[in-house]
Amino acid sequence: MHETTLLLIEVGALLLGMSLLGRLALLVGISPIPLYLLLGLAFGEGGFIPLDASAEFLQTGSEIGVILLLALLGLEYTATELFDSLKSARTAGLLDAALNALPGAALALLLGWGPVAAVALAGVTWVSSSGVIAKLLRDLGRLSNRETPAILAVLVIEDLAMAFYLPVLSAIVIGVSLTQGVVSVAIAVTVVSFILFIALRHGHIVSRLFPADEFEPLLLGVLGLTMLVAGLAAEVNVSSAVGAFLVGIALSGRVATNASQVLTPLRDLFAATFFLFFGLTTDSSALVSMLPAAIGLAVLTTLTKLATGAYAARRAGVGTLGQWRAGLSLVPRGEFSIVIAGIAVGAGVNAALAPLATGYVLITIIAGTFLARLPEAAWFRSVVRRRAARAVGSA
């Protein structure tokens, strides 16, 4: 069979399967993310019928999906709102790094993998998945909730921190000189600072590049700028997600509103592809031996993310229930964790890091998707109210 024909058949069958699973998720009342992941596992490495022809196509689609998720999330906020959130969440960002990086580093040292693996696994457990959480917030209708800016502030701090962490990690694992490492970090810092400056000071000029009421050139222009900036950012070891998010921040007014409208269908398509591809590239047979460690690590860092989110939301003046929503929303890890593990393993660091990171990410995504819905349950809300009432009474 011709390769293009096989590609069309595989992609068509997977999209149809995702549609049916999405409908099932709506009927059950859950996010479709875990079902997309399980579909990918079923037809990926170690699955029932591995699909090879569509792998490269789906990989590209998944990268576009993360970029669009973060770009549209950025369109929800102005540059001023972003900086206000960052200022208010600085302490939460430091707490987040300490609480969530240390368990990964400690486990690597306990397993005898050495300090380089410890640095890598610290990054795996530290950074939440902006892509997964962005979709969760949208699926659950929480973009306008009071705790959402606090969640986004933590995510943005993490993503910006990756601009420094990834060059440092790359330098450590390949053993480059101190001078080369400093140069890589300096380039990353310069690029992020430049994009932030444009977004804050000249965002209105960027918006004027696009016709707000002409949807076709608006779609092409905003999509082109987003992918261009994301690609340039990735080229200098800055997260493409950070670049895309800051493009969204830079746009304002009717341009931002209409751009969100025309880009939403594309985002839905490619975001679903991201989660599918993650499952496809996971070798289910290699996960078994590392599952106990992955589960233990996931349980511990679920608690630490809960503490991080609750602290950030409390500092923003959000009530108890909102604090729970913020903490549980931050549980999923994803794209950065896989990238970090790939850098380390590709450079010859302990090969067991890959299945551990994969199992850990899969557990936190699936568990986090369900945990994020927990505060909506009537019994949970009742328990929170009773505890709050008792606290007020005892005070």
C-alpha positions as CSV (number, residue, x, y, z in Angstrom):
1,M,0.0,0.0,0.0
2,H,1.3,3.5,-0.9
3,E,2.7,5.3,2.1
4,T,0.4,8.4,1.7
5,T,-2.6,6.1,1.4
6,L,-1.6,4.3,4.6
7,L,-1.1,7.7,6.3
8,L,-4.6,8.8,5.4
9,I,-6.1,5.6,6.7
10,E,-4.3,5.7,10.0
11,V,-4.9,9.4,10.7
12,G,-8.6,9.1,9.6
13,A,-9.2,6.0,11.8
14,L,-7.5,7.7,14.8
15,L,-9.5,10.9,14.4
16,L,-12.7,9.0,14.1
17,G,-11.8,7.0,17.2
18,M,-11.0,10.2,19.1
19,S,-14.4,11.6,18.1
20,L,-16.2,8.6,19.5
21,L,-14.2,8.7,22.7
22,G,-14.8,12.4,23.0
23,R,-18.5,11.7,22.8
24,L,-18.2,9.0,25.4
25,A,-16.4,11.4,27.7
26,L,-19.2,14.0,27.3
27,L,-21.8,11.3,28.2
28,V,-19.8,10.2,31.3
29,G,-19.0,13.8,32.2
30,I,-15.2,13.7,32.2
31,S,-12.4,15.3,30.2
32,P,-11.5,13.3,27.1
33,I,-7.7,13.6,27.8
34,P,-7.3,10.2,29.5
35,L,-9.2,8.5,26.7
36,Y,-7.0,10.1,24.0
37,L,-3.9,8.9,26.0
38,L,-5.3,5.3,26.3
39,L,-6.1,5.3,22.5
40,G,-2.5,6.2,21.8
41,L,-1.2,3.5,24.2
42,A,-3.4,0.9,22.4
43,F,-1.9,1.7,19.0
44,G,1.6,2.8,20.0
45,E,4.8,1.1,20.9
46,G,3.9,-2.2,22.7
47,G,0.3,-1.7,21.8
48,F,-2.1,-4.0,19.9
49,I,-1.3,-2.7,16.4
50,P,1.6,-0.2,16.3
51,L,0.9,2.6,13.7
52,D,4.1,3.7,12.0
53,A,3.1,5.6,8.9
54,S,1.4,8.5,10.7
55,A,4.0,9.0,13.5
56,E,5.9,11.9,11.9
57,F,2.7,13.6,10.9
58,L,1.2,13.3,14.4
59,Q,4.4,14.5,16.0
60,T,4.3,17.7,14.0
61,G,0.6,18.0,14.8
62,S,1.2,17.5,18.5
63,E,3.9,20.3,18.6
64,I,1.4,22.7,16.9
65,G,-1.2,21.6,19.5
66,V,0.9,22.7,22.4
67,I,1.7,26.0,20.7
68,L,-1.9,26.8,19.9
69,L,-3.1,25.8,23.5
70,L,-0.7,28.3,25.0
71,A,-1.3,31.0,22.3
72,L,-5.0,31.0,23.0
73,L,-4.5,31.0,26.7
74,G,-2.3,34.1,26.3
75,L,-5.1,35.8,24.3
76,E,-7.3,35.6,27.5
77,Y,-4.9,38.0,29.3
78,T,-3.2,41.3,28.8
79,A,0.5,42.0,29.4
80,T,-0.4,44.1,32.4
81,E,-2.4,41.3,33.9
82,L,0.5,38.9,33.3
83,F,3.0,41.0,35.1
84,D,0.6,41.7,38.0
85,S,0.2,37.9,38.4
86,L,3.9,37.3,38.2
87,K,4.6,39.8,40.8
88,S,2.0,38.4,43.2
89,A,3.1,34.8,42.5
90,R,6.9,35.1,42.9
91,T,6.9,33.5,46.3
92,A,4.6,30.8,45.1
93,G,6.9,30.1,42.2
94,L,9.9,29.6,44.5
95,L,7.8,27.3,46.8
96,D,6.7,25.4,43.7
97,A,10.3,24.8,42.6
98,A,11.4,23.7,46.1
99,L,8.5,21.4,46.9
100,N,8.3,19.7,43.5
101,A,11.9,19.5,42.3
102,L,13.3,18.0,45.5
103,P,11.3,14.7,45.5
104,G,12.6,13.9,42.0
105,A,16.2,14.7,42.8
106,A,15.9,12.7,46.1
107,L,14.5,9.6,44.3
108,A,17.3,9.7,41.7
109,L,19.9,9.8,44.4
110,L,18.2,7.1,46.4
111,L,18.2,4.8,43.3
112,G,21.9,5.5,42.9
113,W,21.6,7.2,39.5
114,G,24.0,10.0,40.4
115,P,23.7,13.9,40.5
116,V,23.2,14.4,36.8
117,A,20.1,12.2,36.8
118,A,19.0,14.0,40.0
119,V,19.1,17.3,38.2
120,A,17.1,15.8,35.3
121,L,14.5,14.1,37.4
122,A,14.1,17.2,39.5
123,G,12.9,19.0,36.3
124,V,10.6,16.1,35.4
125,T,8.7,16.4,38.7
126,W,8.9,20.2,39.0
127,V,7.1,21.4,35.9
128,S,3.4,21.0,35.4
129,S,2.0,20.6,31.9
130,S,0.8,23.9,30.5
131,G,-0.8,22.1,27.6
132,V,-2.8,19.6,29.7
133,I,-3.8,22.2,32.3
134,A,-4.9,24.8,29.6
135,K,-7.2,22.2,28.1
136,L,-8.5,21.1,31.5
137,L,-9.3,24.7,32.5
138,R,-11.1,25.2,29.2
139,D,-13.0,21.9,29.4
140,L,-14.1,22.6,32.9
141,G,-15.2,26.2,32.1
142,R,-12.8,27.7,34.6
143,L,-11.0,30.3,32.5
144,S,-12.9,33.1,34.2
145,N,-12.6,31.7,37.8
146,R,-10.9,33.8,40.4
147,E,-8.1,31.2,41.0
148,T,-7.2,30.8,37.3
149,P,-4.8,33.8,37.2
150,A,-2.9,32.3,40.2
151,I,-2.7,28.9,38.3
152,L,-1.5,30.7,35.2
153,A,1.1,32.7,37.1
154,V,2.6,29.5,38.5
155,L,2.6,27.9,35.0
156,V,4.2,31.0,33.4
157,I,6.9,31.1,36.1
158,E,7.7,27.5,35.4
159,D,7.7,27.9,31.7
160,L,10.0,30.9,31.9
161,A,12.2,29.1,34.3
162,M,12.6,26.4,31.6
163,A,14.4,29.1,29.5
164,F,17.2,28.9,32.1
165,Y,16.9,25.3,33.2
166,L,17.0,23.5,29.8
167,P,20.3,25.2,28.6
168,V,21.8,24.4,32.0
169,L,20.7,20.7,31.9
170,S,21.9,20.3,28.3
171,A,25.3,21.7,29.4
172,I,25.5,19.4,32.4
173,V,24.5,16.2,30.6
174,I,26.9,16.7,27.6
175,G,29.7,18.0,29.8
176,V,30.3,21.3,28.0
177,S,32.6,24.0,29.4
178,L,31.3,26.6,31.9
179,T,31.7,29.3,29.3
180,Q,29.5,27.5,26.7
181,G,26.9,26.9,29.4
182,V,26.9,30.6,30.4
183,V,26.5,31.7,26.8
184,S,23.5,29.4,26.2
185,V,21.8,30.7,29.3
186,A,22.6,34.3,28.3
187,I,21.0,33.9,24.9
188,A,17.9,32.3,26.4
189,V,17.5,35.2,28.9
190,T,18.0,37.8,26.2
191,V,15.3,36.3,24.0
192,V,12.7,35.9,26.7
193,S,13.4,39.5,27.9
194,F,13.0,40.8,24.4
195,I,9.7,39.1,23.8
196,L,8.4,40.3,27.2
197,F,9.4,43.8,26.4
198,I,7.6,43.8,23.0
199,A,4.5,42.2,24.6
200,L,4.4,44.8,27.4
201,R,5.5,48.0,25.6
202,H,4.5,47.6,22.0
203,G,1.7,45.0,22.0
204,H,-0.8,47.6,20.5
205,I,1.6,48.0,17.5
206,V,1.7,44.2,17.0
207,S,-2.1,44.1,17.1
208,R,-2.3,46.7,14.3
209,L,-0.5,44.3,11.9
210,F,-3.8,42.3,11.6
211,P,-7.3,43.2,10.3
212,A,-9.5,42.5,13.2
213,D,-12.7,41.9,11.2
214,E,-11.2,40.1,8.2
215,F,-11.1,36.5,9.5
216,E,-9.0,34.8,6.7
217,P,-6.0,37.2,6.9
218,L,-6.4,37.4,10.6
219,L,-6.2,33.6,11.0
220,L,-3.2,33.3,8.7
221,G,-1.4,36.3,10.2
222,V,-1.8,35.4,13.9
223,L,-1.1,31.7,13.3
224,G,2.0,32.6,11.2
225,L,3.4,35.0,13.8
226,T,2.7,32.5,16.6
227,M,4.5,29.7,14.9
228,L,7.4,31.9,13.8
229,V,8.0,33.2,17.3
230,A,7.6,29.7,18.8
231,G,10.1,28.3,16.3
232,L,12.6,31.1,16.9
233,A,12.3,30.7,20.6
234,A,12.9,26.9,20.4
235,E,15.9,27.5,18.2
236,V,17.7,29.4,21.1
237,N,16.6,26.8,23.7
238,V,13.6,28.8,25.0
239,S,10.3,26.9,25.2
240,S,8.2,27.3,22.1
241,A,5.2,27.3,24.5
242,V,6.6,30.4,26.2
243,G,7.0,32.1,22.8
244,A,3.4,31.3,21.8
245,F,2.0,32.4,25.1
246,L,3.7,35.7,24.9
247,V,2.4,36.3,21.3
248,G,-1.1,35.8,22.7
249,I,-0.3,38.2,25.5
250,A,0.9,40.9,23.0
251,L,-2.4,40.9,21.1
252,S,-5.3,42.9,22.5
253,G,-8.7,44.3,21.7
254,R,-10.8,43.1,18.9
255,V,-7.8,41.4,17.3
256,A,-7.4,39.2,20.3
257,T,-11.1,38.4,20.6
258,N,-11.6,37.5,16.9
259,A,-8.2,35.7,16.7
260,S,-9.4,33.5,19.6
261,Q,-12.6,32.7,17.7
262,V,-10.9,31.7,14.4
263,L,-8.1,29.7,16.0
264,T,-10.3,27.7,18.4
265,P,-11.2,24.9,16.0
266,L,-7.5,24.5,15.0
267,R,-6.6,24.4,18.7
268,D,-9.1,21.7,19.4
269,L,-7.8,19.5,16.5
270,F,-4.1,19.8,17.2
271,A,-4.4,19.7,21.0
272,A,-6.2,16.4,20.8
273,T,-3.4,15.2,18.5
274,F,-0.8,16.2,21.2
275,F,-2.4,13.8,23.8
276,L,-2.8,11.1,21.2
277,F,0.8,11.3,20.1
278,F,2.0,11.2,23.7
279,G,0.2,7.8,24.1
280,L,1.5,6.5,20.8
281,T,5.1,7.2,21.7
282,T,4.9,5.5,25.1
283,D,6.1,1.9,25.2
284,S,3.6,0.3,27.6
285,S,5.8,-2.8,28.0
286,A,8.7,-0.8,29.4
287,L,6.6,0.9,32.1
288,V,5.9,-2.1,34.4
289,S,9.2,-2.3,36.2
290,M,9.2,1.4,37.0
291,L,5.5,1.7,38.0
292,P,6.0,1.4,41.8
293,A,8.5,4.3,41.8
294,A,6.4,6.3,39.4
295,I,3.2,5.8,41.5
296,G,5.0,6.7,44.8
297,L,6.5,9.8,43.2
298,A,3.2,10.8,41.7
299,V,1.4,10.5,45.1
300,L,4.0,12.7,46.8
301,T,4.2,15.4,44.2
302,T,0.4,15.5,43.9
303,L,0.5,16.7,47.5
304,T,3.2,19.2,46.9
305,K,1.4,20.6,43.9
306,L,-1.7,20.9,46.0
307,A,0.2,22.9,48.5
308,T,1.7,25.1,45.8
309,G,-1.6,25.9,44.2
310,A,-3.4,26.4,47.4
311,Y,-0.7,28.8,48.6
312,A,-0.8,30.8,45.3
313,A,-4.6,31.1,45.3
314,R,-4.7,32.0,49.0
315,R,-2.2,34.9,48.4
316,A,-4.5,36.1,45.6
317,G,-7.4,36.2,48.1
318,V,-9.2,33.2,46.7
319,G,-11.5,31.1,49.1
320,T,-10.9,27.6,50.3
321,L,-12.7,25.8,47.5
322,G,-10.8,27.8,44.9
323,Q,-7.6,26.9,46.6
324,W,-8.4,23.3,46.2
325,R,-9.2,23.8,42.6
326,A,-5.9,25.6,42.0
327,G,-3.9,22.9,43.7
328,L,-5.5,20.0,42.0
329,S,-5.4,21.7,38.6
330,L,-1.6,21.8,38.8
331,V,-1.1,18.1,39.2
332,P,-0.6,17.0,35.6
333,R,3.0,16.9,34.1
334,G,3.5,16.5,30.4
335,E,5.5,18.0,27.5
336,F,8.4,19.5,29.4
337,S,8.9,16.4,31.6
338,I,9.2,14.2,28.5
339,V,11.6,16.7,26.8
340,I,13.8,16.8,29.9
341,A,13.9,13.0,30.2
342,G,14.7,12.8,26.5
343,I,17.6,15.2,26.8
344,A,19.1,13.3,29.7
345,V,18.6,9.8,28.3
346,G,19.8,10.9,24.8
347,A,23.1,12.1,26.4
348,G,23.7,8.8,28.1
349,V,22.2,9.4,31.5
350,N,20.6,6.3,33.1
351,A,18.2,4.7,30.6
352,A,15.7,3.8,33.3
353,L,14.9,7.5,33.6
354,A,12.8,7.3,30.4
355,P,10.2,4.7,31.5
356,L,10.1,6.3,35.0
357,A,9.3,9.7,33.5
358,T,6.8,8.3,31.0
359,G,4.9,6.3,33.7
360,Y,5.0,9.3,36.1
361,V,3.7,11.7,33.4
362,L,0.9,9.3,32.4
363,I,-0.2,8.7,36.0
364,T,-0.3,12.5,36.8
365,I,-2.2,13.3,33.6
366,I,-4.8,10.7,34.1
367,A,-5.1,11.2,37.9
368,G,-4.9,15.0,37.5
369,T,-7.7,15.0,35.0
370,F,-10.1,13.4,37.5
371,L,-8.7,15.2,40.6
372,A,-9.3,18.5,38.9
373,R,-13.0,17.7,38.8
374,L,-13.1,16.7,42.5
375,P,-14.0,20.2,43.8
376,E,-17.2,20.2,41.7
377,A,-18.6,17.2,43.6
378,A,-21.4,18.1,46.0
379,W,-20.0,15.9,48.8
380,F,-16.5,17.5,48.4
381,R,-18.0,21.1,48.5
382,S,-20.0,20.1,51.6
383,V,-16.9,18.8,53.4
384,V,-15.0,22.0,52.6
385,R,-17.8,24.2,53.8
386,R,-18.1,22.3,57.1
387,R,-14.4,22.5,57.7
388,A,-14.4,26.2,57.0
389,A,-17.3,26.7,59.3
390,R,-15.6,24.8,62.1
391,A,-12.4,26.8,61.6
392,V,-14.3,30.1,61.9
393,G,-16.1,28.8,65.0
394,S,-12.9,27.8,66.7
395,A,-11.4,31.1,65.9
